[in-house]
Amino acid sequence: ENQVIIRMRGLPFTASPQDVLGFLGQDSPVTDGTEGLLFVKYPDGRPTGDAFVLFACEEYAQNALKKHKQILGKRYIELFRSTAAEVQQ
């Protein structure tokens, strides 16, 4: 509760939790570090290129959203607001 969730789309399939934390930067600390990251995978275990990120407050989420369409690796990353219901799907 009281968490703000951001969905990241377009991640490189090789992106590690550290890559994502580095991309988001110090202005957007993720709740519990890598514990606040959820990488979405296909049923066979391959990464989809999507991830959900938990933030403790609106300010951190807003800072993260400023990175919309910035580059990680060779891909541009899209960021969107999300909900707990979307994560559970």
Secondary structure as UniProt FT lines:
FT   STRAND          4..9
FT   TURN            13..14
FT   HELIX           17..24
FT   TURN            26..27
FT   TURN            31..32
FT   HELIX           33..36
FT   STRAND          37..41
FT   TURN            43..44
FT   STRAND          47..55
FT   HELIX           58..65
FT   TURN            66..69
FT   STRAND          70..72
FT   TURN            73..74
FT   STRAND          75..82
FT   HELIX           84..88
//
